[in-house]
Amino acid sequence: MNAELAWQVIAMASALGALTLWTALWWFFPPRNRFGGVWRWCLVAVVLAFFVIPAPVPKFAGATAPAFVVMLFEALFQTAGTPQESMRRLLVGLVAVLALAVIVFAGQKIFTRRRDH
């Protein structure tokens, strides 16, 4: 299986998982609930980013894999593994998604209050 096809499968599986998670959260926490709305979207975005952030595979030039997979294999299964690069990419990606989620949440609160007044 070539790398492009593998990433297409990863993207489709992640999108299907994100849709399933969003639907499950919508079912358990309706939009009128405190957790509903923006919080649900933020959680789904973080989970989706967790699965699709790429990291280079050590000792395979030009090959990438999901960062959480590289991190797990390097940390748990390699005796001389170096999971720092994949951990760094995963952390930076998740912080970026969370920062974007906070900005969207703050924007929604600002514009909702202006509309109410």
Secondary structure, DSSP 8 states (H G I E B T S, - for coil): --HHHHHHHHHHHHHHHHHHHHHHHHHHS-TTSTTSTHHHHHHHHHHHHHHH-EEE-TTSTT-EEEHHHHHHIIIII-TT--THHHHHHHHHHHHHHHHHHHHHHHHHHHHHHHHH-
